[in-house]
Amino acid sequence: MIGMRPRPGFLAHSCYRLGLIRIDYSPVHEDEKQLIIRPRIGRTRIGEALCRVFPEGSLLCGNLEVFFEEYRRSGIGRRLVTEVLAYAKRVRVNRIYGSVTENDLKNWPGLIDWYKRIGFEALPPDDECVGHAKFKIEMRF
Ligand SMILES: CC(C)(COP(=O)(O)OP(=O)(O)OC[C@H]1O[C@@H](n2cnc3c(N)ncnc32)[C@H](O)[C@@H]1OP(=O)(O)O)[C@@H](O)C(=O)NCCC(=O)NCCS
């Protein structure tokens, strides 16, 4: 009906069901040790996961984001993590880590539980984290 907004997530669920969400992989360097994984609908990028692999066998997930509120809570974030895990296995790292900031938690206090449900551990921040990190999230293989 004209003037009615779809409920949050409806659009993303529909696109998901219809298989309209595509995932692009953009190596930042030719050695593919840095990768941006980008879900898109048509030509619109709706999120990203930034991955950087270090020689000692770790993978930093520098950003993980679904850009638009209406596309969140429909499994796209989880799908992005699945893609990061698949990439991690392909480049044979033994752990993935990243930072969760106060601001991330302000946006969504359930974020740490979400990471735990996927299989990450939540640890105190250390010198691998961004300066304003509240938690380090880590998964070891
Ligand atoms: C965190 C983020 C990537 C998750 O992606 P997403 O596509 O929204 O998450 P998913 O749909 O895959 O998550 C599924 C679950 O989380 C829940 N969820 C996700 N965001 C939520 C929110 N803001 N409030 C309540 N529940 C939420 C979903 O309801 C769903 O729950 P279920 O598994 O019990 O059904 C996304 O919300 C985001 O971009 N947030 C802002 C940036 C950010 O915080 N990034 C993380 C930095 S470390």
Ligand as a Chemical Component Dictionary entry (heavy atoms), coordinates in Angstrom:
data_LIG
# 
_chem_comp.id                   LIG 
_chem_comp.type                 NON-POLYMER 
_chem_comp.pdbx_formal_charge   0 
_chem_comp.three_letter_code    LIG 
# 
loop_
_chem_comp_atom.comp_id 
_chem_comp_atom.atom_id 
_chem_comp_atom.alt_atom_id 
_chem_comp_atom.type_symbol 
_chem_comp_atom.charge 
_chem_comp_atom.model_Cartn_x 
_chem_comp_atom.model_Cartn_y 
_chem_comp_atom.model_Cartn_z 
_chem_comp_atom.pdbx_ordinal 
LIG C1  C1  C 0 26.625 -6.754  13.888 1  
LIG C2  C2  C 0 26.041 -6.909  12.495 2  
LIG C3  C3  C 0 27.165 -7.078  11.476 3  
LIG C4  C4  C 0 25.168 -8.169  12.489 4  
LIG O1  O1  O 0 24.662 -8.364  11.186 5  
LIG P1  P1  P 0 23.117 -8.723  10.968 6  
LIG O2  O2  O 0 22.943 -9.050  9.528  7  
LIG O3  O3  O 0 22.279 -7.635  11.527 8  
LIG O4  O4  O 0 23.004 -9.985  11.899 9  
LIG P2  P2  P 0 22.296 -11.366 11.603 10 
LIG O5  O5  O 0 20.970 -11.124 11.012 11 
LIG O6  O6  O 0 23.214 -12.282 10.890 12 
LIG O7  O7  O 0 22.164 -11.809 13.121 13 
LIG C5  C5  C 0 21.306 -12.750 13.479 14 
LIG C6  C6  C 0 20.862 -12.609 14.905 15 
LIG O8  O8  O 0 21.231 -11.414 15.587 16 
LIG C7  C7  C 0 20.054 -10.670 15.944 17 
LIG N1  N1  N 0 20.357 -9.243  15.799 18 
LIG C8  C8  C 0 21.212 -8.684  14.924 19 
LIG N2  N2  N 0 21.256 -7.329  15.121 20 
LIG C9  C9  C 0 20.405 -7.069  16.160 21 
LIG C10 C10 C 0 20.003 -5.883  16.835 22 
LIG N3  N3  N 0 20.483 -4.663  16.464 23 
LIG N4  N4  N 0 19.118 -5.968  17.850 24 
LIG C11 C11 C 0 18.613 -7.170  18.219 25 
LIG N5  N5  N 0 18.951 -8.337  17.611 26 
LIG C12 C12 C 0 19.829 -8.286  16.588 27 
LIG C13 C13 C 0 19.019 -11.147 14.995 28 
LIG O9  O9  O 0 17.737 -10.945 15.477 29 
LIG C14 C14 C 0 19.371 -12.603 14.922 30 
LIG O10 O10 O 0 19.007 -13.277 16.092 31 
LIG P3  P3  P 0 18.785 -14.845 16.071 32 
LIG O11 O11 O 0 20.072 -15.471 15.593 33 
LIG O12 O12 O 0 18.449 -15.152 17.499 34 
LIG O13 O13 O 0 17.656 -15.049 15.126 35 
LIG C15 C15 C 0 25.139 -5.711  12.095 36 
LIG O14 O14 O 0 24.091 -5.572  13.023 37 
LIG C16 C16 C 0 25.902 -4.387  12.021 38 
LIG O15 O15 O 0 26.432 -4.043  10.972 39 
LIG N6  N6  N 0 25.955 -3.634  13.122 40 
LIG C17 C17 C 0 26.650 -2.332  13.150 41 
LIG C18 C18 C 0 28.156 -2.494  13.017 42 
LIG C19 C19 C 0 28.728 -3.388  14.085 43 
LIG O16 O16 O 0 28.393 -3.305  15.246 44 
LIG N7  N7  N 0 29.644 -4.264  13.642 45 
LIG C20 C20 C 0 30.361 -5.143  14.517 46 
LIG C21 C21 C 0 31.646 -4.488  14.920 47 
LIG S1  S1  S 0 32.637 -5.579  15.915 48 
# 
loop_
_chem_comp_bond.comp_id 
_chem_comp_bond.atom_id_1 
_chem_comp_bond.atom_id_2 
_chem_comp_bond.value_order 
_chem_comp_bond.pdbx_ordinal 
LIG C1  C2  SING 1  
LIG C2  C3  SING 2  
LIG C2  C4  SING 3  
LIG C2  C15 SING 4  
LIG C4  O1  SING 5  
LIG O1  P1  SING 6  
LIG P1  O2  DOUB 7  
LIG P1  O3  SING 8  
LIG P1  O4  SING 9  
LIG O4  P2  SING 10 
LIG P2  O5  DOUB 11 
LIG P2  O6  SING 12 
LIG P2  O7  SING 13 
LIG O7  C5  SING 14 
LIG C5  C6  SING 15 
LIG C6  O8  SING 16 
LIG C6  C14 SING 17 
LIG O8  C7  SING 18 
LIG C7  N1  SING 19 
LIG C7  C13 SING 20 
LIG N1  C8  SING 21 
LIG N1  C12 SING 22 
LIG C8  N2  DOUB 23 
LIG N2  C9  SING 24 
LIG C9  C10 SING 25 
LIG C9  C12 DOUB 26 
LIG C10 N3  SING 27 
LIG C10 N4  DOUB 28 
LIG N4  C11 SING 29 
LIG C11 N5  DOUB 30 
LIG N5  C12 SING 31 
LIG C13 O9  SING 32 
LIG C13 C14 SING 33 
LIG C14 O10 SING 34 
LIG O10 P3  SING 35 
LIG P3  O11 DOUB 36 
LIG P3  O12 SING 37 
LIG P3  O13 SING 38 
LIG C15 O14 SING 39 
LIG C15 C16 SING 40 
LIG C16 O15 DOUB 41 
LIG C16 N6  SING 42 
LIG N6  C17 SING 43 
LIG C17 C18 SING 44 
LIG C18 C19 SING 45 
LIG C19 O16 DOUB 46 
LIG C19 N7  SING 47 
LIG N7  C20 SING 48 
LIG C20 C21 SING 49 
LIG C21 S1  SING 50 
# 
